[in-house]
Amino acid sequence: MLPFGEIARFVGTLFEVLLLFNVLIVVHELGHFLAARRRGLRAERFQIWFGAPLWEKEIGGVVYALGWIPAGGFVALPQMAGAELLEGKRGLDTGALPPVKPWDKILVAVAGPVANLMLAVVFSLIVWLVGRPVSQGEATTTIGYVFPDSPAEKAGLQPGDRILLVDGHPVHRFQGMDNTAITWNIVRSEGAEIPIMLEREGKVLSVSVTPVREERGFLQRKGLRQILILPEETPTIAQVFPKSPAAGAGLRPGDQILSVDGHRLLSPIALNDYLLRHPGKSLTLEVAREGRTRPVEIVPEVPVAESVPRIGLQWDLAGTMSIVHPNPLEQILASVRAMTSTVAAMLSPRSDIKPQHLSGPVGIMRLYYLLFQSPYGWRLALWFSVLFNVNVALLNLMPIPVLDGGHILLSLAEWVRGRPLSLRVLEALQMIFATLIVGFILYVTFFDVQDLPWRGGGKSPEMHFPAKTHPDSSSEPRSP
């Protein structure tokens, strides 16, 4: 059974996720509502959340309501093409309503995506002010670790190499969703080999790497291309286990280990590998704390119920973080590039990226939950909300019936023809595309659900050392 503190933290984080997620959706519908009122369209109902209303009240001819399912909301606009089919007829005789000009319908349809873009700008201004956390591993282009027997190792890549070009694209960071990121260009590549240009000890070298794909289960998302490298990341301690050699040496959470026996460490995994290659050997670690560095001598020991010597540390997976202040235009353009890069990849027949790699509501809310688990939760969530709002705006402008872009397309057709399409045609289009969209959401949700930690994963197991080992110490790291 989970401790009360963990339950409270889970509930609190879930509340934050629902709050922010609902704000993003309700603002979209509010844009439609305000534009409809401005252009003289009949707004029958504005409801926050779905399901049977917990509260409702009619004000000025509009029924305002609060549903019981905390997932967005909707505005009922019976004069919009086919809207009553999706939003539910509430007994209003739409034929008795005055006709609406196509131009007014277009403005109302555009207002939803515009509201999301405006919200993205608001969030980007906040991010500009408070800053966005960026990990060392995200910002660098230097390799920190090359997995043994990996495509990268076979091609000759080494820790410390600074990557300049991947598949012909100049790169400026390790992670991201556009062609300036190393991981994206690897995933997005389509050839049998990936050309990589790198700098090593002042020399520029070119290599070709044959990527592999992660093996996945039959019903899981298809694995994407990878060459099995990790970015440079200074090993940072998150936890020191009691009675461990690390505790006895006075190591603390937040300490950084810069080198072992004079060998510079570019990744936490590199220290783990060094321990395996030198079992039982006394090690000299260079430890950084509060701007000072000093050597620490430590002897690995075998924990209870294990067979491999360890020093008793758990690494901070977030790594070394810095705060950057990208301006709003930079954030918006980066979000647009991420969106267009993803769509272009999905449309390419040779790309590994398929619609199944997108996320639905479950996947998006899970990502928000993971962001809020970070000490920088709200900063990260606000930064992601810029990307999410831009994506919502652009996706809704696609010319597909049911979406806002579909309303725009149908209104343009009405403008050209001089009269609207027949109700039968509109209902058929709405029903077909509504079914397709709902089916697609269920399709990606099927994969999203598999990413949930059903097996109680996430937390690393405790490491126990025999009582005879070093006593805990809170003192400064000791010199040899």
Beta strands, then each sheet from edge to edge (+ up, - down):
strand 1: 45-59
strand 2: 62-76
strand 3: 132-135
strand 4: 143-146
strand 5: 162-166
strand 6: 169-170
strand 7: 194-200
strand 8: 203-209
strand 9: 212-213
strand 10: 225-226
strand 11: 229-231
strand 12: 237-240
strand 13: 256-260
strand 14: 263-264
strand 15: 283-289
strand 16: 292-298
strand 17: 313-315
strand 18: 321-324
sheet 1: 1+ 2-
sheet 2: 3+ 18-
sheet 3: 4+ 11-
sheet 4: 6+ 5- 7+ 8-
sheet 5: 9+ 10-
sheet 6: 12+ 17-
sheet 7: 14+ 13- 15+ 16-
end
